[in-house]
Amino acid sequence: MRAASVSFCFTPDNAVYLNGYEKRRCLSEGVHQDLMATVLLLEDVEKTAIISFDLCGIDQDLIQRIAGFSNFSTDQLFVCATHTHASLNEFPLYLSFGQLAMRSPNENIRSELARQTAKALLEAERELEEVIPYSKVAQAAGLYANRNDPSGLVDRFLNLLLFQTHDGRNKGCILHFNAHPTVLDYHNTLISPDFIGTTRNLMTAQFRCPITMINGACADVSTRFTRRDASIAECERIGTELYHRISDCTDLKKLDPALSLKHRIYQAATCVYLPELKMDLSILELGELVLFGFPGEISVRFSREIKQLFDERRVLVCGYTNDYLGYFIDKEDARDTYEAKICTLQPEESTTFIEWLKTTLTFL
C-alpha cells in the first residue's frame, strides 16, 4: 500500500455567518483556530481519498465540484465533516443555522474550496510512498457523554490509524472519535474547529504529518454533561485531554502491509415518507477494517445495530460522510428527544434499514 497526506487552511478572510445553532444569526467576530482540511490518499490496486473538513456537514454539490476540478471520480472520494458548529454556514446545503433548510449555493465559496481540495489531491499523488499501517484503540471516558442522559449509551472508543514508511516517517494519520464538538455554544462568535482543533494541533506536532479527523456515532453525544463551561479555555482543555488519551504510541499494532483497499458506494432508498430520498453509503475496506460512511447524524444505538452486522471490533461508523441528510435514530431510542423529533427515518424504519444492509452488503 502507498499513502500520502496533505492539509490546508480554508479559514475565510472576512466575517461570515456560522452554522450549527439556530439562535446565532450574527456574523463571526474573529478566529479562535483555523479551519483545516486534510486529504489522505491511499493506493492499492485502486486509489481512494479520505478527505476531512472542519465543516458542520458535507453535501453532494461539494463532492461533485471536487471531482470536477480533479482527476478523481466521486466514487473515489470518502469525504467527511468534523461537525464543528463554528464553521461556514454555507455547508452543507441542507443545513442552515442548525436547521434543515435548502439554500442556493455560493459559487465563489464552494468552487474555491473544491479547487483547493483538488490541488491537495494532486500534491498527495506526487508524494505517495510505500507504507506500513498501524492501529491503536483507546478510550475517551469522562470527556463526553450521551447528551440526553449522562448515564446513557456512548461510544467512547478512539481509533487511530497511522501510515508509516519503512524508514519511520509518518505519511498520514486518522483519528476516529464519537462526539459533537460543541464545547462552544451559540454565544460564541469566533471561527473555530472547537476542541478538535487543539487535539489535531497537538497530534500534528507529535506525528509530524497531517491528521485526518473523522467523527462517528454522535447524534446524541456531546460535552453537555462533561464540560465545565462553554469557554475557549474549556474547549482547549478538552482537546488537550483527548490528545493525551491517544498520544502514547508504545502499543501500536502493526497491520498487514499487503492489506487490500476497496471502496464501494451503495444507494439505499428506505424512507417511507420521503420515497425520493437516496442515501449514499460509502463502505471503505482497509484489509479487515471497515469504515462505514453514513450521510448524517447517527445515534449510538443505531450505530451499534450496524456494527453488530460485522465483527464489531473491525468497523468504524463514520458520520457526516459524503452528504448530510439529518438525524437517524434507532427504534429503541427515546421518542421525547430532539433527535427523535427531527429524524429523517422514522425510528421503526431502522429495522428495515438493517435488513436492507444484510441483503445488500454481501461481503458481511
C-alpha positions as CSV (number, residue, x, y, z in Angstrom):
1,M,0.0,0.0,0.0
2,R,1.1,3.6,-0.7
3,A,-0.1,6.7,1.2
4,A,0.4,10.4,1.4
5,S,-1.5,13.2,3.1
6,V,-1.8,17.0,2.6
7,S,-3.6,19.6,4.7
8,F,-4.6,23.2,4.1
9,C,-6.3,26.1,5.8
10,F,-9.6,27.4,4.5
11,T,-10.4,30.0,7.1
12,P,-12.2,32.9,5.4
13,D,-10.6,36.3,5.4
14,N,-13.8,38.1,6.0
15,A,-16.6,37.8,8.6
16,V,-19.1,35.0,7.9
17,Y,-22.3,33.5,9.3
18,L,-21.6,30.4,11.4
19,N,-23.5,27.1,11.1
20,G,-24.8,24.9,13.9
21,Y,-27.0,27.0,16.1
22,E,-30.4,28.4,15.0
23,K,-30.2,31.1,17.7
24,R,-26.9,32.6,16.4
25,R,-27.6,34.9,13.4
26,C,-24.7,37.3,13.7
27,L,-21.5,37.4,11.7
28,S,-18.3,36.0,13.1
29,E,-16.1,38.4,15.0
30,G,-12.7,36.7,14.8
31,V,-10.8,33.4,14.7
32,H,-10.1,31.1,17.6
33,Q,-8.3,28.5,15.5
34,D,-8.0,28.0,11.7
35,L,-10.4,25.7,9.8
36,M,-8.5,22.9,8.2
37,A,-9.0,20.3,5.5
38,T,-7.0,17.1,5.2
39,V,-6.6,14.8,2.2
40,L,-5.3,11.3,3.0
41,L,-4.7,9.5,-0.3
42,L,-4.4,5.7,-0.1
43,E,-3.4,3.5,-3.1
44,D,-3.5,-0.3,-3.5
45,V,-4.9,-1.6,-6.8
46,E,-7.2,1.5,-6.7
47,K,-7.0,4.9,-5.2
48,T,-9.3,6.4,-2.5
49,A,-9.0,9.8,-1.0
50,I,-10.2,10.3,2.6
51,I,-11.0,14.0,3.0
52,S,-11.9,15.7,6.2
53,F,-13.2,19.3,6.5
54,D,-13.8,21.4,9.6
55,L,-17.4,21.9,8.4
56,C,-20.8,21.2,10.0
57,G,-21.6,18.9,7.1
58,I,-20.8,17.7,3.6
59,D,-23.1,17.7,0.6
60,Q,-23.1,16.1,-2.8
61,D,-22.6,19.5,-4.5
62,L,-19.2,19.9,-2.9
63,I,-18.2,16.4,-3.8
64,Q,-19.2,16.9,-7.4
65,R,-17.2,20.1,-7.6
66,I,-14.1,18.4,-6.1
67,A,-14.4,15.6,-8.8
68,G,-14.9,18.2,-11.5
69,F,-11.6,20.1,-10.6
70,S,-9.6,16.9,-10.1
71,N,-8.8,13.6,-11.9
72,F,-10.8,11.7,-9.2
73,S,-14.3,10.4,-9.7
74,T,-16.9,10.8,-7.0
75,D,-16.7,7.0,-6.1
76,Q,-13.0,7.5,-5.2
77,L,-13.9,10.2,-2.6
78,F,-14.7,9.4,1.0
79,V,-15.5,12.9,2.3
80,C,-16.2,13.7,6.0
81,A,-17.0,16.7,8.2
82,T,-15.8,17.1,11.8
83,H,-19.2,18.7,12.5
84,T,-17.9,21.8,14.3
85,H,-20.7,24.4,15.0
86,A,-18.3,27.3,14.3
87,S,-17.6,27.0,10.6
88,L,-19.1,28.4,7.4
89,N,-22.9,28.5,7.3
90,E,-22.5,27.7,3.5
91,F,-22.0,23.9,4.2
92,P,-24.0,21.7,3.9
93,L,-26.7,22.9,1.5
94,Y,-29.4,21.2,3.6
95,L,-28.4,22.7,6.9
96,S,-28.6,26.5,7.7
97,F,-28.0,27.9,11.1
98,G,-28.6,24.4,12.6
99,Q,-32.0,23.9,10.9
100,L,-32.8,21.8,7.9
101,A,-33.3,24.2,5.0
102,M,-32.3,24.2,1.3
103,R,-30.5,27.2,0.0
104,S,-28.8,28.3,-3.2
105,P,-25.0,27.5,-3.3
106,N,-22.5,30.3,-3.1
107,E,-20.5,29.7,-6.3
108,N,-17.3,31.5,-5.2
109,I,-17.0,29.9,-1.8
110,R,-17.8,26.4,-3.0
111,S,-15.7,26.5,-6.1
112,E,-12.7,27.9,-4.2
113,L,-12.8,25.1,-1.6
114,A,-13.2,22.5,-4.3
115,R,-10.2,23.9,-6.2
116,Q,-8.1,23.9,-3.0
117,T,-9.0,20.3,-2.4
118,A,-8.2,19.3,-6.0
119,K,-4.8,21.0,-5.6
120,A,-4.2,19.0,-2.4
121,L,-5.2,15.8,-4.2
122,L,-2.7,16.4,-6.9
123,E,0.1,17.2,-4.4
124,A,-0.7,14.0,-2.5
125,E,-0.5,11.9,-5.7
126,R,3.1,13.2,-6.2
127,E,4.0,12.3,-2.6
128,L,2.7,8.7,-2.5
129,E,5.1,6.2,-0.8
130,E,5.0,2.6,0.4
131,V,3.8,2.5,3.9
132,I,3.1,0.1,6.8
133,P,-0.2,0.6,8.5
134,Y,-0.5,0.6,12.3
135,S,-3.6,0.9,14.6
136,K,-4.3,1.7,18.2
137,V,-7.5,1.8,20.3
138,A,-8.0,4.0,23.3
139,Q,-10.9,5.4,25.3
140,A,-12.2,8.9,25.9
141,A,-14.0,8.2,29.2
142,G,-15.1,11.4,31.0
143,L,-14.7,13.7,28.1
144,Y,-18.2,13.4,26.6
145,A,-21.4,11.6,27.3
146,N,-24.9,10.9,26.0
147,R,-26.4,14.4,25.8
148,N,-30.0,13.2,26.7
149,D,-29.0,11.0,29.6
150,P,-25.5,11.3,31.2
151,S,-25.7,7.6,32.1
152,G,-26.9,6.6,28.6
153,L,-25.2,5.0,25.7
154,V,-22.0,6.5,24.3
155,D,-19.2,5.1,22.1
156,R,-16.0,6.2,24.0
157,F,-13.6,4.4,21.7
158,L,-10.8,6.3,20.0
159,N,-9.3,4.6,16.9
160,L,-6.0,5.7,15.5
161,L,-4.7,4.6,12.1
162,L,-1.1,5.5,11.3
163,F,0.6,5.0,7.9
164,Q,4.4,4.9,8.2
165,T,7.2,4.5,5.7
166,H,9.8,1.7,6.1
167,D,12.3,4.3,7.4
168,G,9.9,5.5,10.1
169,R,8.4,8.7,8.6
170,N,4.6,9.2,9.1
171,K,2.7,9.7,5.8
172,G,-0.7,10.1,7.3
173,C,-2.9,9.5,10.4
174,I,-6.6,9.0,11.1
175,L,-8.2,9.7,14.4
176,H,-11.8,8.4,14.7
177,F,-13.8,9.8,17.6
178,N,-17.5,9.9,18.5
179,A,-18.8,13.2,19.9
180,H,-20.4,16.5,18.9
181,P,-17.5,19.0,19.0
182,T,-19.7,21.6,20.7
183,V,-17.9,22.9,23.8
184,L,-18.5,26.4,22.2
185,D,-22.2,27.2,22.3
186,Y,-24.4,29.7,20.3
187,H,-22.9,32.7,22.2
188,N,-19.5,32.0,20.5
189,T,-18.8,34.2,17.5
190,L,-15.3,33.0,16.7
191,I,-14.5,30.8,13.8
192,S,-13.3,27.5,15.3
193,P,-13.0,23.7,14.8
194,D,-13.9,23.5,18.5
195,F,-11.9,21.1,20.7
196,I,-11.0,19.1,17.6
197,G,-8.6,21.8,16.6
198,T,-6.5,21.6,19.8
199,T,-6.3,17.8,19.6
200,R,-5.3,17.9,15.9
201,N,-2.6,20.6,16.5
202,L,-1.0,18.5,19.3
203,M,-1.1,15.3,17.2
204,T,0.3,17.1,14.2
205,A,3.3,18.3,16.3
206,Q,3.8,14.7,17.6
207,F,3.4,12.7,14.4
208,R,4.7,15.4,12.0
209,C,2.1,14.7,9.4
210,P,-1.4,15.9,8.7
211,I,-4.1,14.4,10.9
212,T,-7.4,13.3,9.4
213,M,-10.2,13.7,12.0
214,I,-13.3,11.5,11.4
215,N,-16.4,11.9,13.5
216,G,-18.6,8.8,14.2
217,A,-21.8,8.0,16.0
218,C,-22.6,11.1,17.9
219,A,-26.1,12.2,17.1
220,D,-26.9,12.0,20.8
221,V,-23.4,12.5,22.2
222,S,-21.7,15.8,23.3
223,T,-19.8,17.5,26.1
224,R,-23.1,18.9,27.6
225,F,-22.6,17.0,30.9
226,T,-18.8,16.9,31.0
227,R,-17.7,20.4,30.1
228,R,-17.2,23.0,32.9
229,D,-18.3,25.9,30.8
230,A,-18.5,27.0,27.1
231,S,-15.3,29.0,27.0
232,I,-12.3,28.9,24.7
233,A,-10.2,27.7,27.7
234,E,-12.5,24.8,28.3
235,C,-12.5,24.0,24.5
236,E,-8.7,23.7,24.6
237,R,-8.7,21.7,27.9
238,I,-11.0,19.0,26.5
239,G,-9.0,19.0,23.2
240,T,-5.8,18.5,25.2
241,E,-7.3,15.8,27.3
242,L,-8.5,14.0,24.2
243,Y,-4.9,14.1,22.8
244,H,-3.4,12.6,26.0
245,R,-5.8,9.6,25.7
246,I,-4.3,8.7,22.2
247,S,-0.8,10.1,22.3
248,D,1.0,7.1,23.8
249,C,2.1,5.0,20.7
250,T,4.1,2.3,22.5
251,D,1.3,-0.1,22.0
252,L,0.7,0.5,18.2
253,K,-0.4,-2.7,16.5
254,K,1.2,-3.4,13.1
255,L,-1.3,-4.3,10.4
256,D,-0.7,-6.4,7.3
257,P,1.2,-4.1,4.9
258,A,-0.3,-6.0,2.0
259,L,-3.9,-5.3,3.1
260,S,-6.3,-4.7,0.3
261,L,-8.2,-1.4,-0.3
262,K,-11.7,-1.4,-1.6
263,H,-14.2,1.4,-1.8
264,R,-17.9,0.8,-2.6
265,I,-20.9,3.1,-2.7
266,Y,-24.3,1.7,-2.1
267,Q,-27.6,3.6,-2.6
268,A,-30.4,3.0,-0.2
269,A,-34.0,4.2,-0.6
270,T,-35.7,3.2,2.7
271,C,-37.6,6.3,3.8
272,V,-41.3,5.8,3.7
273,Y,-42.5,9.4,3.9
274,L,-39.6,10.7,1.7
275,P,-39.5,8.0,-1.0
276,E,-37.4,10.2,-3.2
277,L,-34.6,10.2,-0.6
278,K,-31.5,8.5,-1.7
279,M,-28.8,7.7,0.8
280,D,-25.3,7.0,-0.5
281,L,-23.4,4.7,1.9
282,S,-19.7,4.7,1.5
283,I,-18.0,1.4,2.5
284,L,-14.3,1.6,2.7
285,E,-12.4,-1.6,3.4
286,L,-8.8,-1.4,4.6
287,G,-8.0,-5.1,5.0
288,E,-10.1,-6.4,7.8
289,L,-11.1,-2.9,8.9
290,V,-14.2,-1.3,7.6
291,L,-15.0,2.4,7.5
292,F,-18.8,2.7,7.2
293,G,-19.6,6.1,5.8
294,F,-23.0,7.4,6.8
295,P,-24.6,10.6,5.3
296,G,-25.9,12.2,8.5
297,E,-26.0,12.1,12.3
298,I,-26.5,8.6,13.6
299,S,-27.4,7.7,17.2
300,V,-25.1,5.4,19.3
301,R,-27.8,2.7,19.5
302,F,-28.4,2.7,15.7
303,S,-24.7,2.6,15.1
304,R,-24.4,-0.4,17.4
305,E,-27.0,-2.3,15.3
306,I,-24.9,-1.6,12.2
307,K,-21.7,-2.7,13.9
308,Q,-23.2,-5.9,15.1
309,L,-23.7,-6.9,11.5
310,F,-19.9,-7.0,11.2
311,D,-17.3,-8.2,13.7
312,E,-17.8,-5.2,15.9
313,R,-14.1,-4.8,16.5
314,R,-13.4,-4.1,12.8
315,V,-15.9,-1.5,11.9
316,L,-15.8,2.3,12.4
317,V,-19.1,4.0,11.7
318,C,-18.2,7.4,10.2
319,G,-21.0,10.1,10.3
320,Y,-21.3,13.2,8.2
321,T,-19.8,11.3,5.2
322,N,-20.4,12.2,1.6
323,D,-23.7,14.0,2.3
324,Y,-25.9,15.4,5.1
325,L,-29.4,14.1,5.4
326,G,-30.2,14.8,9.0
327,Y,-30.6,12.6,12.1
328,F,-31.0,8.8,12.1
329,I,-32.1,7.1,15.3
330,D,-32.9,3.5,16.3
331,K,-36.4,2.1,17.1
332,E,-35.3,1.6,20.7
333,D,-34.1,5.3,21.2
334,A,-36.3,7.5,23.3
335,R,-39.1,9.4,21.5
336,D,-39.1,12.6,23.5
337,T,-35.7,13.8,22.4
338,Y,-34.6,16.5,20.0
339,E,-33.1,13.8,17.7
340,A,-36.4,11.9,17.5
341,K,-38.5,15.0,16.7
342,I,-36.4,15.9,13.6
343,C,-35.1,12.4,12.5
344,T,-35.1,11.6,8.8
345,L,-36.1,8.0,9.0
346,Q,-39.0,7.1,11.3
347,P,-37.4,5.1,14.2
348,E,-39.3,2.0,13.1
349,E,-37.6,2.2,9.8
350,S,-34.3,1.4,11.3
351,T,-35.3,-2.3,11.3
352,T,-36.0,-2.1,7.5
353,F,-32.6,-0.3,7.0
354,I,-30.7,-3.0,8.9
355,E,-32.5,-5.8,6.9
356,W,-31.5,-3.9,3.7
357,L,-27.9,-3.9,4.8
358,K,-28.0,-7.6,5.5
359,T,-29.1,-8.4,2.0
360,T,-27.0,-5.7,0.2
361,L,-23.6,-5.9,1.9
362,T,-22.8,-9.3,0.6
363,F,-19.2,-9.2,2.0
364,L,-20.5,-9.3,5.6
